[in-house]
Amino acid sequence: MDYDLIVIGCSWGGLQALSRLLADVGSELPATIVAQHRAADGGEGLSELLRSHTELEIRDAEDKDELRPGTVYLAPPGYHLLVEDGGTLALSTEGFVSHARPSIDVLFESAAQAYRERCVGVVMTGASDDGARGLARIQQLGGVVVVEDPDTAERPEMPEAAIAATKADVVLPLEEIGRFLRGLVLQTNVRTPS
């Protein structure tokens, strides 16, 4: 199976979790999109901090960006980020979803619709249930669902909600998620979840 898109959601503790994941995945990932809850005035600090942990290109997403392999797109503060059919991104300032903008659910649901079984969804640390509904949609449409083990999450609520809402394909400690994604994409020494 070819996986053409990875979507990642995190909140409280997400900077450390993303830094670890990106340090472990290597440089041969498909397009990857991150919805990290952050303040509307968060600026570009997140992308600058993450660049020091990976060879991948890291950038704040812009409206109508075309998804490219090896690039990590960050949902900009104050905007929902959606994936459109054909592999482009759209920004939205519609109301908060799950008390957040960007909302992980909004990103995941649009990614599931656009990429179906070619999508991998990842939920990591966070203090809400945002992402659980969207992750369930990814699974419903044939994508792969990965959840951080709540025991390794700085805040376990988001992974716990994701596990409750799905039959997660894999639940992994933070230190194993990056290697799993790399193996899944490269199809080397990793069993594809059934």
Residue frames as qw, qx, qy, qz and C-alpha x, y, z in Angstrom:
[[0.000, 0.888, 0.459, 0.000, 0.00, 0.00, 0.00],
 [0.383, 0.334, -0.026, 0.861, 1.25, 3.47, -0.85],
 [0.261, -0.778, -0.448, 0.356, 0.69, 6.09, 1.83],
 [0.393, 0.550, 0.209, 0.707, 0.68, 9.56, 0.31],
 [0.177, -0.692, 0.065, -0.697, -0.24, 11.65, 3.35],
 [0.495, -0.275, -0.681, 0.464, 0.49, 11.63, 7.08],
 [0.236, -0.719, -0.084, -0.649, -1.57, 13.87, 9.36],
 [0.499, -0.105, -0.648, 0.566, -0.51, 14.45, 12.95],
 [0.326, -0.763, -0.181, -0.528, -2.46, 16.06, 15.79],
 [0.585, -0.206, -0.544, 0.565, -1.15, 17.15, 19.17],
 [0.218, -0.887, -0.153, -0.377, -1.66, 19.80, 21.80],
 [0.460, -0.814, 0.316, -0.160, -0.21, 20.15, 25.32],
 [0.672, -0.426, 0.573, 0.199, 3.33, 18.75, 25.17],
 [0.798, 0.558, 0.228, -0.004, 3.25, 18.67, 21.39],
 [0.246, 0.883, -0.399, -0.019, 6.50, 20.54, 20.75],
 [0.347, -0.522, 0.778, -0.035, 8.55, 17.89, 22.54],
 [0.760, 0.175, 0.618, -0.098, 6.55, 15.05, 20.98],
 [0.655, 0.751, 0.051, -0.065, 6.86, 16.47, 17.45],
 [0.044, 0.825, -0.562, -0.033, 10.57, 17.12, 17.92],
 [0.525, -0.299, 0.796, -0.029, 11.11, 13.49, 18.90],
 [0.763, 0.417, 0.484, -0.095, 8.94, 12.09, 16.10],
 [0.519, 0.845, -0.109, -0.070, 10.59, 14.23, 13.40],
 [0.143, -0.727, 0.670, 0.045, 14.07, 13.34, 14.63],
 [0.561, -0.155, 0.812, -0.044, 13.22, 9.66, 14.18],
 [0.742, 0.502, 0.360, -0.260, 11.38, 9.55, 10.83],
 [0.572, -0.032, 0.532, 0.624, 14.27, 10.24, 8.47],
 [0.083, 0.450, -0.178, -0.871, 13.86, 12.24, 5.29],
 [0.135, -0.015, -0.804, -0.579, 11.74, 10.01, 3.03],
 [0.229, 0.413, 0.738, -0.482, 8.21, 10.81, 4.18],
 [0.157, 0.609, 0.610, 0.483, 5.21, 11.65, 2.08],
 [0.117, -0.547, -0.012, -0.828, 3.61, 15.05, 2.58],
 [0.424, -0.361, -0.725, 0.406, 2.96, 15.47, 6.31],
 [0.180, -0.638, -0.142, -0.735, 0.55, 17.92, 7.95],
 [0.364, -0.197, -0.698, 0.584, 0.56, 18.87, 11.62],
 [0.326, -0.727, -0.224, -0.560, -2.27, 20.47, 13.57],
 [0.477, -0.134, -0.579, 0.648, -0.73, 21.59, 16.87],
 [0.227, -0.887, -0.397, -0.065, -2.94, 23.66, 19.15],
 [0.488, -0.102, -0.132, 0.857, -1.22, 27.01, 19.61],
 [0.018, 0.696, 0.336, -0.634, -2.20, 30.58, 20.36],
 [0.512, 0.788, 0.332, 0.086, -3.48, 32.73, 17.49],
 [0.107, 0.958, -0.265, 0.010, -0.47, 35.03, 17.96],
 [0.885, -0.311, 0.288, 0.194, 1.94, 32.07, 18.00],
 [0.144, 0.825, -0.441, -0.323, 3.95, 33.34, 15.03],
 [0.798, 0.431, -0.413, -0.082, 6.47, 31.12, 13.24],
 [0.284, -0.651, 0.656, -0.255, 8.31, 29.97, 16.34],
 [0.872, -0.063, 0.450, -0.179, 7.09, 26.39, 16.06],
 [0.844, 0.530, -0.026, 0.080, 8.48, 25.87, 12.56],
 [0.218, 0.797, -0.493, 0.271, 11.83, 27.37, 13.56],
 [0.529, -0.496, 0.628, -0.283, 12.10, 25.11, 16.60],
 [0.917, 0.114, 0.362, -0.125, 11.17, 21.96, 14.66],
 [0.639, 0.722, -0.264, 0.012, 13.67, 22.64, 11.85],
 [0.052, -0.701, 0.685, -0.192, 16.54, 21.87, 14.21],
 [0.642, -0.199, 0.698, -0.246, 15.27, 18.28, 14.65],
 [0.766, 0.346, 0.541, -0.002, 14.85, 17.11, 11.06],
 [0.288, -0.167, 0.558, 0.760, 16.10, 17.22, 7.47],
 [0.205, 0.621, 0.728, 0.206, 12.52, 17.58, 6.26],
 [0.036, 0.324, 0.124, 0.937, 11.31, 20.95, 5.04],
 [0.151, -0.563, -0.709, 0.398, 9.09, 22.53, 7.71],
 [0.021, 0.168, 0.186, 0.968, 6.75, 25.40, 6.86],
 [0.329, 0.376, 0.528, -0.687, 3.56, 27.08, 7.93],
 [0.353, 0.417, 0.779, 0.308, 0.88, 26.10, 5.43],
 [0.151, 0.314, -0.075, -0.934, -0.56, 28.70, 3.09],
 [0.661, 0.457, 0.391, -0.450, -3.86, 28.68, 1.27],
 [0.778, 0.594, -0.074, -0.192, -3.66, 26.68, -1.98],
 [0.185, -0.612, 0.762, 0.105, -0.28, 25.11, -1.17],
 [0.861, 0.222, -0.387, -0.243, 0.28, 21.95, -3.19],
 [0.799, -0.492, 0.341, -0.053, 1.34, 19.02, -1.04],
 [0.554, 0.630, -0.543, 0.036, 4.88, 17.78, -1.73],
 [0.922, -0.206, -0.277, 0.177, 6.65, 14.70, -0.36],
 [0.654, 0.037, -0.281, 0.701, 9.33, 15.43, 2.23],
 [0.027, -0.405, 0.081, -0.910, 7.59, 18.57, 3.45],
 [0.242, -0.465, -0.761, 0.383, 5.90, 19.09, 6.82],
 [0.104, -0.527, -0.260, -0.803, 3.09, 21.64, 6.72],
 [0.161, -0.254, -0.687, 0.662, 2.03, 23.25, 10.00],
 [0.074, -0.782, -0.575, -0.230, -1.49, 24.55, 10.49],
 [0.213, 0.394, -0.180, 0.876, -0.94, 28.27, 11.08],
 [0.083, -0.307, -0.678, 0.663, -2.18, 29.73, 14.35],
 [0.299, 0.399, 0.237, -0.834, -5.78, 30.95, 14.19],
 [0.562, 0.330, -0.425, -0.628, -6.74, 28.93, 11.08],
 [0.862, 0.040, 0.489, -0.131, -8.28, 25.56, 10.39],
 [0.074, 0.508, -0.718, -0.470, -6.28, 23.66, 7.78],
 [0.830, 0.258, 0.380, -0.316, -8.13, 21.45, 5.29],
 [0.295, -0.232, 0.790, 0.485, -6.91, 19.03, 2.63],
 [0.620, 0.478, 0.025, -0.621, -8.68, 19.33, -0.71],
 [0.877, 0.270, 0.386, 0.095, -9.10, 16.72, -3.43],
 [0.617, 0.733, -0.052, 0.281, -6.11, 16.93, -5.73],
 [0.773, -0.155, -0.212, 0.578, -3.60, 17.51, -2.93],
 [0.155, 0.537, -0.075, 0.826, -3.95, 21.20, -2.15],
 [0.293, -0.342, -0.652, 0.610, -4.48, 22.92, 1.19],
 [0.135, -0.693, -0.330, -0.626, -7.14, 25.40, 2.23],
 [0.184, -0.037, -0.564, 0.804, -7.21, 27.72, 5.24],
 [0.316, -0.640, -0.564, -0.416, -10.41, 28.59, 7.06],
 [0.019, 0.216, -0.466, 0.858, -11.33, 31.02, 9.81],
 [0.610, -0.437, -0.478, -0.456, -14.66, 29.34, 10.57],
 [0.568, -0.677, 0.184, -0.431, -15.56, 28.96, 14.23],
 [0.142, -0.494, 0.827, -0.228, -13.64, 26.97, 16.79],
 [0.866, -0.041, -0.416, -0.275, -14.12, 23.19, 16.75],
 [0.834, -0.289, -0.376, 0.280, -13.44, 21.33, 20.00],
 [0.364, -0.899, -0.034, 0.241, -12.43, 24.72, 21.41],
 [0.546, -0.397, 0.424, 0.604, -9.57, 24.95, 18.93],
 [0.619, 0.778, 0.106, 0.028, -8.54, 26.63, 15.70],
 [0.512, 0.222, -0.704, -0.439, -6.68, 24.88, 14.17],
 [0.819, -0.168, 0.356, -0.417, -8.81, 21.84, 14.94],
 [0.204, -0.315, 0.908, 0.185, -7.29, 18.40, 14.55],
 [0.529, 0.374, 0.737, -0.190, -10.71, 16.95, 13.71],
 [0.475, 0.789, 0.036, -0.388, -11.17, 19.40, 10.82],
 [0.115, 0.654, -0.690, -0.290, -7.76, 18.49, 9.36],
 [0.307, -0.132, 0.943, 0.003, -8.21, 14.74, 9.83],
 [0.573, 0.484, 0.590, -0.299, -11.75, 14.60, 8.40],
 [0.478, 0.789, -0.151, -0.356, -10.74, 16.50, 5.25],
 [0.004, 0.562, -0.806, -0.185, -7.58, 14.38, 4.86],
 [0.479, 0.073, 0.865, -0.131, -9.62, 11.18, 5.21],
 [0.603, 0.643, 0.342, -0.325, -12.03, 12.32, 2.52],
 [0.374, 0.814, -0.346, -0.278, -9.27, 13.37, 0.10],
 [0.174, 0.575, -0.799, -0.038, -6.79, 10.50, 0.63],
 [0.910, -0.117, -0.140, -0.372, -8.90, 7.62, 2.02],
 [0.967, -0.216, 0.022, 0.131, -6.76, 4.45, 2.38],
 [0.664, 0.445, -0.156, 0.581, -3.58, 6.37, 1.43],
 [0.168, -0.771, 0.182, -0.586, -3.77, 8.44, 4.66],
 [0.618, -0.161, -0.637, 0.432, -2.05, 7.78, 7.99],
 [0.304, -0.800, -0.054, -0.515, -3.41, 9.60, 11.05],
 [0.572, 0.001, -0.592, 0.568, -1.40, 10.08, 14.24],
 [0.396, -0.823, -0.108, -0.393, -2.69, 11.43, 17.57],
 [0.555, 0.134, -0.547, 0.613, -0.19, 12.33, 20.27],
 [0.295, -0.318, -0.585, 0.685, -0.19, 14.15, 23.59],
 [0.142, -0.375, -0.210, -0.892, -2.93, 16.63, 24.45],
 [0.062, 0.121, 0.710, -0.691, -5.47, 17.64, 27.08],
 [0.573, 0.251, 0.105, -0.773, -8.71, 17.42, 25.06],
 [0.703, 0.182, 0.688, -0.019, -10.57, 15.00, 22.81],
 [0.455, 0.756, -0.193, -0.428, -9.80, 16.89, 19.58],
 [0.176, 0.507, -0.802, -0.262, -8.67, 14.46, 16.89],
 [0.408, 0.002, 0.889, -0.206, -10.65, 11.43, 18.09],
 [0.635, 0.552, 0.388, -0.376, -13.57, 11.96, 15.71],
 [0.438, 0.756, -0.369, -0.316, -11.29, 12.75, 12.76],
 [0.094, -0.432, 0.896, 0.051, -9.09, 9.73, 13.47],
 [0.564, 0.219, 0.754, -0.256, -12.19, 7.53, 13.46],
 [0.613, 0.699, 0.067, -0.363, -13.06, 8.95, 10.03],
 [0.188, 0.656, -0.698, -0.216, -9.57, 8.14, 8.71],
 [0.295, -0.148, 0.940, -0.091, -10.04, 4.56, 9.89],
 [0.609, 0.447, 0.517, -0.402, -13.56, 4.36, 8.48],
 [0.591, 0.745, -0.117, -0.285, -12.25, 5.28, 5.03],
 [0.958, 0.224, -0.077, 0.161, -9.42, 2.73, 5.09],
 [0.252, 0.782, -0.419, 0.386, -6.48, 4.75, 6.43],
 [0.690, -0.058, -0.593, 0.412, -4.03, 3.71, 9.15],
 [0.409, -0.834, -0.046, -0.368, -4.52, 4.93, 12.72],
 [0.633, 0.117, -0.504, 0.576, -1.54, 5.44, 15.07],
 [0.426, -0.840, -0.099, -0.320, -1.93, 6.65, 18.65],
 [0.198, 0.530, -0.634, 0.527, 0.72, 7.55, 21.21],
 [0.565, -0.317, -0.728, 0.223, 0.60, 5.34, 24.28],
 [0.308, -0.862, -0.151, -0.375, -1.10, 7.52, 26.92],
 [0.787, -0.540, -0.062, 0.293, 1.56, 6.39, 29.42],
 [0.617, -0.034, 0.141, 0.774, 4.27, 8.23, 27.42],
 [0.116, 0.723, 0.335, 0.593, 2.18, 11.33, 26.67],
 [0.143, 0.144, -0.378, 0.903, 2.75, 14.51, 28.64],
 [0.516, 0.081, 0.332, -0.786, -1.05, 14.77, 28.72],
 [0.193, 0.014, 0.971, 0.143, -2.90, 11.47, 28.15],
 [0.463, 0.452, 0.481, -0.591, -6.41, 12.78, 27.47],
 [0.506, 0.571, -0.305, -0.569, -6.08, 13.15, 23.69],
 [0.254, 0.281, -0.908, -0.178, -4.56, 9.70, 23.11],
 [0.223, 0.153, 0.881, -0.388, -7.11, 8.14, 25.47],
 [0.526, 0.508, 0.240, -0.639, -9.99, 9.75, 23.55],
 [0.443, 0.508, -0.580, -0.457, -8.48, 8.55, 20.24],
 [0.066, 0.133, -0.988, 0.046, -8.18, 4.99, 21.53],
 [0.349, 0.313, 0.710, -0.525, -11.78, 5.08, 22.80],
 [0.521, 0.585, 0.041, -0.620, -13.06, 6.34, 19.42],
 [0.593, 0.540, -0.526, -0.283, -11.15, 3.90, 17.19],
 [0.962, -0.168, 0.171, 0.130, -9.70, 0.44, 16.98],
 [0.008, 0.871, -0.435, -0.228, -6.23, 1.91, 16.71],
 [0.863, 0.397, -0.309, 0.042, -4.02, -0.05, 14.32],
 [0.691, 0.062, -0.452, 0.561, -1.09, 0.60, 16.63],
 [0.394, -0.907, -0.002, -0.150, -0.60, 2.23, 20.03],
 [0.782, 0.234, -0.248, 0.522, 3.06, 3.04, 20.51],
 [0.469, -0.690, -0.122, 0.537, 5.27, 4.84, 23.00],
 [0.207, 0.938, -0.067, -0.271, 6.45, 8.19, 21.67],
 [0.232, -0.655, 0.630, 0.347, 9.97, 6.92, 21.01],
 [0.475, 0.050, 0.841, 0.255, 8.67, 4.28, 18.55],
 [0.482, 0.716, 0.397, -0.313, 6.24, 6.35, 16.47],
 [0.216, 0.799, -0.364, -0.428, 8.79, 7.96, 14.14],
 [0.146, -0.340, 0.896, 0.247, 10.50, 4.67, 13.34],
 [0.470, 0.361, 0.793, -0.142, 7.12, 3.00, 12.76],
 [0.446, 0.795, 0.146, -0.384, 6.08, 5.70, 10.29],
 [0.094, 0.677, -0.625, -0.378, 9.40, 5.46, 8.47],
 [0.265, -0.109, 0.952, 0.106, 9.05, 1.69, 8.21],
 [0.495, 0.539, 0.617, -0.289, 5.42, 1.90, 7.13],
 [0.393, 0.819, -0.102, -0.407, 6.25, 4.31, 4.34],
 [0.136, 0.615, -0.735, -0.251, 9.35, 2.42, 3.22],
 [0.939, 0.023, -0.112, -0.325, 7.65, -0.96, 3.79],
 [0.533, 0.413, -0.689, 0.265, 10.75, -2.40, 5.45],
 [0.360, 0.006, -0.814, 0.455, 10.57, -4.71, 8.45],
 [0.308, 0.057, 0.433, -0.845, 7.19, -3.42, 9.56],
 [0.116, 0.384, 0.911, 0.097, 4.00, -5.40, 9.44],
 [0.223, -0.240, -0.248, -0.912, 1.27, -3.34, 7.84],
 [0.351, 0.076, 0.669, -0.651, -1.65, -3.23, 10.30],
 [0.060, -0.242, -0.885, -0.394, -4.60, -5.32, 9.23]]
